[in-house]
Amino acid sequence: MINAKKILIICYFFFMAFCFPSEPAAQDQTKTVQWLKTASYSEKIKFWVHLSSELNLLYPMNVDSETLLINSAPQANGMTWNYKTINYQYSDRSKKGWDDFLSVVANESIKRFCTTPDSLFFRESNASIKINYYDRNGKYIGVIQFEAGKDCAK
């Protein structure tokens, strides 16, 4: 069973392997964060597209018995991950039920991003994080969004 922390570890290693394959990870991460701070909009887009493309080679992936990570997509300054519930369809819960679900997942996701060493890169680059949820039939449930650096400082 793969949890969110393992996914972040995978993201980190893919990122390091493709951006700076010959240098120690800590130095690579610092260099990349500094580069992203000065990179043009076009360069940032290319960076996130490349990272997303590499990660999508791993997907779809079961996160747990209830959740499938479908794919990732680049943003101008970050990543979007798309998840699908395995056993639930939208009509199984009320709108409030899904909103409550997203609230719990948002709190846990932000807490995890803000505290794990594996997500340090996202925090230092103040990456935009977007997590979309869909039901087992592909119907949109909702979204969780935050800025890794800014929201972790709270």
Secondary structure as a PSIPRED ss2 file (coil, helix, strand):
# PSIPRED VFORMAT (PSIPRED V4.0)

   1 M C   1.000  0.000  0.000
   2 I C   1.000  0.000  0.000
   3 N C   1.000  0.000  0.000
   4 A H   0.000  1.000  0.000
   5 K H   0.000  1.000  0.000
   6 K H   0.000  1.000  0.000
   7 I H   0.000  1.000  0.000
   8 L H   0.000  1.000  0.000
   9 I H   0.000  1.000  0.000
  10 I H   0.000  1.000  0.000
  11 C H   0.000  1.000  0.000
  12 Y H   0.000  1.000  0.000
  13 F H   0.000  1.000  0.000
  14 F H   0.000  1.000  0.000
  15 F H   0.000  1.000  0.000
  16 M H   0.000  1.000  0.000
  17 A H   0.000  1.000  0.000
  18 F H   0.000  1.000  0.000
  19 C H   0.000  1.000  0.000
  20 F C   1.000  0.000  0.000
  21 P C   1.000  0.000  0.000
  22 S C   1.000  0.000  0.000
  23 E C   1.000  0.000  0.000
  24 P C   1.000  0.000  0.000
  25 A H   0.000  1.000  0.000
  26 A H   0.000  1.000  0.000
  27 Q H   0.000  1.000  0.000
  28 D H   0.000  1.000  0.000
  29 Q H   0.000  1.000  0.000
  30 T H   0.000  1.000  0.000
  31 K H   0.000  1.000  0.000
  32 T H   0.000  1.000  0.000
  33 V H   0.000  1.000  0.000
  34 Q H   0.000  1.000  0.000
  35 W H   0.000  1.000  0.000
  36 L H   0.000  1.000  0.000
  37 K H   0.000  1.000  0.000
  38 T H   0.000  1.000  0.000
  39 A C   1.000  0.000  0.000
  40 S C   1.000  0.000  0.000
  41 Y H   0.000  1.000  0.000
  42 S H   0.000  1.000  0.000
  43 E H   0.000  1.000  0.000
  44 K H   0.000  1.000  0.000
  45 I H   0.000  1.000  0.000
  46 K H   0.000  1.000  0.000
  47 F H   0.000  1.000  0.000
  48 W H   0.000  1.000  0.000
  49 V H   0.000  1.000  0.000
  50 H H   0.000  1.000  0.000
  51 L H   0.000  1.000  0.000
  52 S H   0.000  1.000  0.000
  53 S H   0.000  1.000  0.000
  54 E H   0.000  1.000  0.000
  55 L H   0.000  1.000  0.000
  56 N C   1.000  0.000  0.000
  57 L C   1.000  0.000  0.000
  58 L C   1.000  0.000  0.000
  59 Y C   1.000  0.000  0.000
  60 P C   1.000  0.000  0.000
  61 M E   0.000  0.000  1.000
  62 N E   0.000  0.000  1.000
  63 V C   1.000  0.000  0.000
  64 D C   1.000  0.000  0.000
  65 S C   1.000  0.000  0.000
  66 E C   1.000  0.000  0.000
  67 T E   0.000  0.000  1.000
  68 L E   0.000  0.000  1.000
  69 L E   0.000  0.000  1.000
  70 I E   0.000  0.000  1.000
  71 N E   0.000  0.000  1.000
  72 S E   0.000  0.000  1.000
  73 A E   0.000  0.000  1.000
  74 P E   0.000  0.000  1.000
  75 Q E   0.000  0.000  1.000
  76 A C   1.000  0.000  0.000
  77 N C   1.000  0.000  0.000
  78 G E   0.000  0.000  1.000
  79 M E   0.000  0.000  1.000
  80 T E   0.000  0.000  1.000
  81 W E   0.000  0.000  1.000
  82 N E   0.000  0.000  1.000
  83 Y E   0.000  0.000  1.000
  84 K E   0.000  0.000  1.000
  85 T E   0.000  0.000  1.000
  86 I C   1.000  0.000  0.000
  87 N C   1.000  0.000  0.000
  88 Y C   1.000  0.000  0.000
  89 Q C   1.000  0.000  0.000
  90 Y H   0.000  1.000  0.000
  91 S H   0.000  1.000  0.000
  92 D H   0.000  1.000  0.000
  93 R C   1.000  0.000  0.000
  94 S C   1.000  0.000  0.000
  95 K H   0.000  1.000  0.000
  96 K H   0.000  1.000  0.000
  97 G H   0.000  1.000  0.000
  98 W H   0.000  1.000  0.000
  99 D H   0.000  1.000  0.000
 100 D H   0.000  1.000  0.000
 101 F H   0.000  1.000  0.000
 102 L H   0.000  1.000  0.000
 103 S H   0.000  1.000  0.000
 104 V H   0.000  1.000  0.000
 105 V H   0.000  1.000  0.000
 106 A H   0.000  1.000  0.000
 107 N H   0.000  1.000  0.000
 108 E H   0.000  1.000  0.000
 109 S H   0.000  1.000  0.000
 110 I H   0.000  1.000  0.000
 111 K H   0.000  1.000  0.000
 112 R H   0.000  1.000  0.000
 113 F H   0.000  1.000  0.000
 114 C H   0.000  1.000  0.000
 115 T H   0.000  1.000  0.000
 116 T C   1.000  0.000  0.000
 117 P H   0.000  1.000  0.000
 118 D H   0.000  1.000  0.000
 119 S H   0.000  1.000  0.000
 120 L H   0.000  1.000  0.000
 121 F H   0.000  1.000  0.000
 122 F H   0.000  1.000  0.000
 123 R H   0.000  1.000  0.000
 124 E H   0.000  1.000  0.000
 125 S C   1.000  0.000  0.000
 126 N C   1.000  0.000  0.000
 127 A C   1.000  0.000  0.000
 128 S E   0.000  0.000  1.000
 129 I E   0.000  0.000  1.000
 130 K E   0.000  0.000  1.000
 131 I E   0.000  0.000  1.000
 132 N E   0.000  0.000  1.000
 133 Y E   0.000  0.000  1.000
 134 Y E   0.000  0.000  1.000
 135 D C   1.000  0.000  0.000
 136 R C   1.000  0.000  0.000
 137 N C   1.000  0.000  0.000
 138 G C   1.000  0.000  0.000
 139 K C   1.000  0.000  0.000
 140 Y E   0.000  0.000  1.000
 141 I E   0.000  0.000  1.000
 142 G E   0.000  0.000  1.000
 143 V E   0.000  0.000  1.000
 144 I E   0.000  0.000  1.000
 145 Q E   0.000  0.000  1.000
 146 F E   0.000  0.000  1.000
 147 E E   0.000  0.000  1.000
 148 A H   0.000  1.000  0.000
 149 G H   0.000  1.000  0.000
 150 K H   0.000  1.000  0.000
 151 D H   0.000  1.000  0.000
 152 C H   0.000  1.000  0.000
 153 A C   1.000  0.000  0.000
 154 K C   1.000  0.000  0.000
